[in-house]
Every structure is written in structure tokens, then in C-alpha cells.
Amino acid sequence: MRILINDKISENGIATLRAAGFEVIVTKVAQVQLENYICENSIDAIVVNHNTGVTQELLEACPSIKLIACTRPNMDNIDIDYAYENGIHVVNATKATTIAVAELVFAHLFGMVRFLHQSNREMPLEGDSRFGDLKKQFSVGQELRGKTLGIIGLGKVGTEVAKIAVGIGMRVIATHSTKSENPEVTLSFFDGQSITIPIATKKTEDVLKAADFISIHTPLLDDYVIGEKQLALMKDNVGIVNTAIGGVIDEIALVNAIKKGKVKYAGLDVYENQPTPEIQLLMNPEISLTPNIGGTTKESQERIGDEIAKQIIELLAE
């Protein structure tokens, strides 16, 4: 069987597929040329990230495709419904990026509460002339230990976030999508020891009201997860981090809440308009910004390749 790696995965993942007997083609085919390439080369499976669209039209024109693999959790670039209806497997890396995203949440949190995003802007410009003023300005930070972190969506990433939060001494409350009893998180330490701790789950409104900091981990829904109504429920001087997906936060409402002092800290890795975020976000010194790097680390890329390869082998190996 032939697999087209149209968007890069790790060399280890490629080697695993080849060892399992697959013919692996590693090349970047432009979107407009993809249909012809797949048909001419009888491609059985294609590996993509967000840069390649796998639409109904493409799949209709390429009947050889048996499997689509996506290297990121969000698969809005793939017509999943059509694929499933026509017996085409769709797999993605759901576990490989969880640690990377969770650590970025805390990179934003630690940076925000100590104003690192602002200090790193102002020190190069005025550190030699206003050192004392800047010291005074940025010496009013907070500590995360003892604060309450509200997690909206206690899935795979939310659970990893909860582990870090518990580990640094935060109280964790979360929304949960199931009606099961309170979930637990297990912290594993370097020496082989571990400890299991229950996580309190509450209704979304109650989480919003009680949390000092809020981290969002939900898919894109029909309406904003955080809009004006939800912001009004929160504590004054709350902190919000979104590493999930653009469009779950009403960005205009967020900026207005920052101006009014309702939101003191905001960290964004994803945006409603990607790859061109709104200028009022980019120029706002109160917001800690990263360019959608949540799931992307050296380690996560290795895990993605391994996870994708394993799923392809399980589904297509003869």
C-alpha cells in the first residue's frame, strides 16, 4: 500500500511504516495538484496537517483513498462525515500533543502573573533609562500556588493541565462532559512514585464564578464558550488562557473586559482569524500571545509520528 506524507511527520514514524511493509512517499503536493497526484500514483492513505484540505470533492475524485491521517487534534480541514459515510478511515494524534499544550498553558500563566510578556517588550526599549520605574511597575505580580484554576473541558489536554496545577499547589475545579463521578488525575514522579487526586467538577457557571484563572479546552461550538455573559460571571481580575481553538472566545468581549479591568490576564495561542489575528489583539500589551504553537514541541512531533504510524498499521496492514 502507498502512503503519501503530504505534511511532515517524524522520521521515526516514517521508518515504522516502512518496516511494516508500506511504500511511503514523502513529498509536499500543492493543493491544486493533489487530486491528480493521488490518482496517478494510486495513493491508499494520506497524512496531512492543517495546511492540506481533504474535501468531499477530493475524496470523490480519488477512490483509492482508504485512510486519512491528521497530525493534529483539530480536523476541520477534513470532510470527516463524508469520509465515514464512505468507509474511509480518519485518524489523528489525540494523545501526542497533550503534554505540550498543557505546558504552554502554564508558560502563559507563569508569564502573565509576573508580567513577563510586558517586561520583555519594555526592558529592551527603556531598561537602561527607566529601570527603577519598570522594577516598581512589574513588582506587583501574583503567585499561582493557592489559587483556583477552572478548567473548561476536562478531556485529555484538560487532564494534563489539571496535573500540573495540582503539582504546583493550585486548587482545581473543572467542567466535565460525562455524568460519572468526580474524575481523578494521577501524578507520576521521576522516581516511580505516583499519587491519585480527585478533581471537583461543577457546572460551567459555577466554575466561572469560583476560578481565579480559567483554561479553555473545548472544541468549536455553535456559540462562544466565553462571551459577554460568561465574562460577567467571573471574578474581577480573572485570568483566561485559550490554547484550544480560535472562536471559543468572543475576542471583542475579551478586549472590552480587559479595558474595564474585569480581566487582568489573558493568554492566547489560537485566534478567530488565523493566520491574521485582529490587530487589537496583537497590539494589546495586556495579552500574552503565541502563534498557535500549543501542540508543537520536538518531543510531541516524535510522539505524533509514532501515534499516526501505529494507527495506520492497525487499520491497513495486510
Order of alpha helices (4+ residues) and beta strands (2+ residues): beta-alpha-beta-alpha-beta-alpha-beta-alpha-beta-alpha-alpha-alpha-beta-alpha-beta-beta-beta-beta-alpha-beta-alpha-beta-alpha-beta-alpha-beta-alpha
